[in-house]
């Protein structure tokens, strides 16, 4: 019989975090490879086998598929709200979304995920509050990473959603906006290092102009290149070994873009020319959509990643097979 010991310290019990012990996809089995599955079977991979070896390496090493937290939280939300998302911009809600994504990746057998910084932390009123949010979210993600054995493929600063970036972020003529964008990139790069992400992505979504007579294009292009260089130099100062990626704007046919400006980085060709002109090609590789953009990046040995959205015909096996071949060809070259 144990007796009471005076002075004994009571063990501190950590309270469970919101959604920590909830399996948001309970009852759904892991998707496995089965080439004999019928076309109507949505619970099997009919063509992709992660263990199949090509040139001595398994397919899961050649094609490191990842799930986007941005797409995950937005897909179908307008039809039926997800049980893990109450629609609020709170830290607890952000954690539930992250936990649900990890459950989803586990069911798919996917080992990587991606996110914008706005997916991970809610808007904050001050620098100190934002730092507290980042520290708490990073600690939470590190715990989930240990449990689920998932890795962060890339994280990117959201430089287009906020109204302050309506006229551009990297090329803004207003010093306060330019400094805010640079600060956001700095904080996001530091978080990327702490989370051990393999890549860091920049998406210059709104860098361009509407009317030429109101724009000093040469000055804005120089600002653009300057911030790209500062990002690369700060990565080296952090001694952070990751691949910097940059994603051109084009992801769908021109006629479908209603808010189209004259983009400085419309496609892969304009992206590569800017990088080459400012000697930045040794720092960055290009992330683009399947098709012509991918083939052009592959020709110049600058392909760093592929983005597949709902605009891509995911049933076009020929196009997807050519995409996979381009990835393997570049790695083998």
N, C-alpha and C positions, 0 to 999 in steps of 0.2 A: 504494500500500500504506500503510495507516494504521499509525502507530507509537504506542507507549505514551507517554502524556503524564503525567509525574509531577504529582501534586497534583490531577488531574482528579477531579471528584466523580461518584460512581456514582449514576445515576438511580434513584430509589426506585420500585419497582413495587408497585402496590396489589394485594393478594391479592383474588381474586374472592369476593364474599359468598356465603353458602349459598343455592343456588337461583337465583342471579343470571342464569346463562346457560342455564337450563332452561326450555323451553317446555312447560308442563304440559298444554296442549291441542293438542299437535302433531298434524297430520293433519286437524284440524277447520277448515273454511273459515268465513269471516265470514258471518254471517246477513244476507241482503239482502232488499229488498222485491220480491215477485213475486206480484201479485194473481191470477195464473193457476195458482199452485201448488195441488196437490190437498190435501185436508184431512189426509192422512197425511204430508205433507211437513213435518218439524219443523225444516228448515234454512232456512226462508224466512218473512218477514213477509207475511201475506196482506192485512192491513188497514192497517197503519201504514207510512206513507212519510215518512221524516225530512225529505225535501226538499220535500214538498208544502206550498204556501203558503196560509195562512189570514190574511186581513186584512193581507196584505203581509209576513207573517213566516213562516219555515219552521216546520214542526211541531216540530222538535227544539228550537226556542227557546221555543215555547209549553209543551211537555211535556218537562221536563228529567228524564227517567227516570234513576234511580240504582239501583245494586245494593248491598244491605246486606251488609257483611262478617260481621255477626252471623248472618244467615240462611245465608250462603254456607258458613260453617264448620260449621254445625250440620245442614244439610239432608243426609239420607242417611248421616250419619256412623255412626249406630247399625247400619246395614245393612252397609256396606262402608267401611272407613277410607280416607280420601283419600290419594293418594300424596304430597301435600305437607304432610300433618299427621301427625306421629308421636305426637300425644296428650300431649306434654310442655308444661309451662308455662315454656318457655325463650324467650329473645330470638330465637334463630335460627329456632325454629319459627314464631314470630309473623311474622318476615320472609318465610318461605316462604308462609304463608297470604296475606299481602298481595300478594306477587308473583303467586301463582295467581289472586287476584281480579282483578288488572290484566290478566292474560292472558284471563280470562273476559270481562271488559268489552270488551276489544278484539274478541273474536269476535262479541259481540252488537252492536257498534257503539254502545255506551252510553258517554256522556261523563262521567258522574258516579258517585260511590260514597259510601257512608255507613258509619259505624262507631261503636261504643261504645269508650270508652277502654280497657276490659278486653280488647277485641279486638286492640289495638295493642301493649300492653305487659304483660308478665307481672307477677304480684304481687311486691312488693319488701319487704324487711325493714326498710328505713329510707328517710328522705326523700332522702338523698344517692344511694342506689342507684336509687331511682325517677327522680330527675332525670337520671342517666346513661343509663338506659334510654330515657327520653323523648327526650333529645338524639340518641341513636343512631337511634331509629326515625324521628324527624322528618327527619333527614338522609337516611335511606334512602328515605323516601316522596318527598321533594323530588327525588331523583335519578330515581325511577320516574315521577314526574309529568312531568319533562322528556322522558323517553323515550316515554311512552305518550300524552301530551297529555290526561290525565284530570284532573278537578278534584274536590275534596272538597265534596260538597253540605252535609253537616252531620256534626258529631261530638257525642256526648252522653256525659256522665258516667254510669257504671253505678252507680246508687244503689239497687239492689234485689237483686243477686246475692249479695253478701256477707252472712254471718249477722248482722253488726252492725246491718244495716238491716231486720231482721225486723219491728221495730215502727215502722218509718218512718225517714226520713233528714232531710227538711226540717222535720219536725214532731216530732222526737225530744225527749223531756224530759231526756235525758242530755246534758250540755254537751259531753262528749268526742265523742259521736257527731255532734252538730250541727256542731261545729267540724271534724270529719273530713270531713263532707259538704261544708261550705263550702270547705275546702281542696282537695278533689277537684274541685269546680266551678271554682275559681280556676285550678288547674293545667291543667285541660282547656280552659278558655277561652283561656289563653295559648297552648297547643298549637294550638288552632283558628286563632288569629290567625297563627301562624308558618306554618301549612299553607294559609293564605288560603282557608279554608272560607267558603262563601257564607252559611251559617246555623249557629246553635248551638241544640241541642235539649235541653230538660229533660223527663224523663219521670217524674212523681211516681207511681211504680208502687205503692208501699206506704204512701202517706200516708192514714191513716184510723184507725178504732178498732174494737174488737170489743165492748166493754161500755161503755156510756155512763157508768155510775156510777164508773168508774175513770179517766175522761178529762175533762180541761178543754178542751172543743172550742174555745171562744173563744180560749184561749191558743195552742193549736196552729195555728189558722188564722192568727193574727197572726204566729207564727213563720214559717209558710209564706210569707206575703206579704212578710215582712221579707227573707228570703233571695232571693226573686224580685227584689225591688228592689235588693238589694246586687249581684246578678248584673248587672242592667241598668246600675247605676252604675259597676261595675268595667269593663264593656265600654266605656263612654264614657271612662273614665280611660285605657284602653289606646288610645283613638282608633281603635277597631276598627269598621269599617263592615260589619256583618253583620245579618241578621234573626234575632232571638230567636224560637224556637218553643217551644211547650209542648204536650204530647200527653196528652189525657185517658186514663183507664185503659181505658175500654170499647173492646174490639176484637172481642168475640164475644158471643153471647147469654148472658144472666145465668145460666141454669141450668148452663152448662158450666164455670163458674168455681168450683171446689171450695174454693179458699182465700179466698173472697170476704170482705172486710171491708166496713165502711161507709166507702166511699171519699169523700174530700173533693173529688175531681175525677173523678167517675164518668163524666160525659159532657160534651159540648160546652157545654150550657147551664150546668151548675155551674161549668165552667171560665171561661166568659165572665162569669158573675156575680161570681166572685172577682176577676178582673182589673179589672172595672169598679168594684167596690166599693173597691178599693185604688188606683185611678188608674194601673193598670199596662197598660191596653189600648193605650197608645201605644208600648209597648216590645215587646209580644209578639203573635204570631199563633198560630193553632191548627193543629196537625198531627193529622189524624184519618183514619179508614178511609172507604172509599167508602160511599155510601148516605145514610141520614138524617143522620148526624153531619156529613157533608160539606155537605149542602144547608143545614143550620142555620148552619154557619160561614160559608157563602157569603152567606146572607141578611144577616148582620151585617158583611159585608166583612172577615172576620177569618180567612179561609182562607189558611194559609201553606204547607201541604204535605199530601200524601196518602200513607198507608202501606197497601201492598197485601201481604198475607200469604197463606199457603196456605188460610186460612179464607175468603177471598173467592173467589166463583165467577168464575174468570178466563175462562170461556167465555160469560158473560152479556154479549154485545156491546151490548145496550141499556143496561144499567147502566153499563158502561165508557164508552159514548158520552156519556151524561148527565154522568158525572164529568168528562170532557174539556171538555164544553160549559160546565160550571160554572167550571172553571179559566179558560177564555178569557173568559167573561162578566165575572168579577171583575177580570181584568187590563184589560179594555176599559172598565169602568165608571169 
